[in-house]
């Protein structure tokens, strides 16, 4: 396979029906080691989801509406080249760090 080490701009889309789910993968040399870092790094994102294949469960993280806790859900660790579902509230461009 091909390993990308250069920064690539990815368009994340919210379509006309209001569906804003997109799939991304992380490439080598990323500093995004967990769901919280990933969510904070993607402008207009409102959810990050991971499929835990070992336990056969979905793990998600969303911004919290409560001031005493920044996020709700599971702050899972990320892995290179694994797919993650990202939900956005509007079209946005993302460049991985």
NORPENOR-V689823 format. One record per residue. RES is the residue in one small letter. SS is DSSP state (alpha for helix, beta for strand, coil for the rest). BURIAL is I if it has 9 or more other C-alpha atoms within 8 Angstrom, else O. D_CENTER is the distance of its C-alpha to the mean C-alpha in Angstrom with 1 decimal. Layout:
# NORPENOR-V689823
[[RES/SS/BURIAL/D_CENTER] [RES/SS/BURIAL/D_CENTER]]
This chain:
# NORPENOR-V689823
[[x/coil/O/22.3] [x/coil/O/21.2] [x/coil/O/19.3] [x/coil/O/17.9] [x/coil/O/18.5] [x/coil/O/18.7] [x/coil/O/16.3] [x/coil/O/15.3] [x/beta/O/14.4] [x/beta/O/12.1] [x/beta/O/12.9] [x/beta/I/10.5] [x/coil/I/13.1] [x/coil/I/14.4] [x/coil/O/17.6] [x/coil/O/21.0] [x/coil/O/20.8] [x/coil/O/18.0] [x/coil/O/15.5] [x/coil/I/12.1] [x/beta/I/10.0] [x/beta/I/8.7] [x/beta/O/8.0] [x/beta/O/6.9] [x/beta/I/8.5] [x/coil/I/9.2] [x/coil/I/12.9] [x/coil/O/15.7] [x/coil/O/16.4] [x/coil/I/12.9] [x/coil/O/13.1] [x/coil/I/9.6] [x/coil/I/11.1] [x/beta/I/9.2] [x/alpha/I/6.6] [x/alpha/I/8.7] [x/alpha/I/8.8] [x/alpha/I/5.2] [x/alpha/I/5.5] [x/alpha/O/8.9] [x/alpha/O/8.4] [x/coil/O/7.2] [x/coil/O/10.4] [x/coil/I/11.0] [x/beta/I/7.7] [x/beta/I/9.1] [x/beta/I/7.0] [x/beta/I/4.3] [x/beta/I/6.8] [x/beta/I/8.5] [x/beta/I/12.1] [x/beta/I/14.6] [x/coil/O/17.3] [x/coil/O/19.9] [x/coil/O/20.0] [x/coil/O/19.1] [x/beta/O/16.8] [x/beta/O/13.5] [x/beta/I/11.6] [x/beta/I/9.5] [x/beta/I/9.0] [x/beta/I/10.2] [x/beta/I/12.2] [x/coil/I/15.8] [x/coil/O/18.7] [x/coil/O/21.0] [x/coil/O/22.0] [x/coil/O/22.7] [x/coil/O/19.2] [x/coil/I/16.1] [x/beta/I/13.6] [x/beta/I/14.4] [x/beta/O/13.4] [x/coil/O/12.5] [x/coil/I/11.1] [x/coil/O/10.8] [x/beta/O/11.3] [x/coil/I/9.3] [x/coil/O/11.6] [x/coil/O/12.5] [x/coil/O/12.6] [x/coil/O/10.9] [x/beta/I/8.9] [x/beta/I/5.7] [x/beta/I/6.0] [x/beta/I/4.4] [x/beta/I/7.6] [x/beta/I/9.4] [x/coil/I/12.9] [x/coil/O/14.5] [x/coil/I/14.3] [x/beta/I/12.8] [x/beta/I/12.8] [x/beta/I/10.4] [x/beta/O/11.9] [x/coil/I/10.4] [x/coil/O/12.5]]
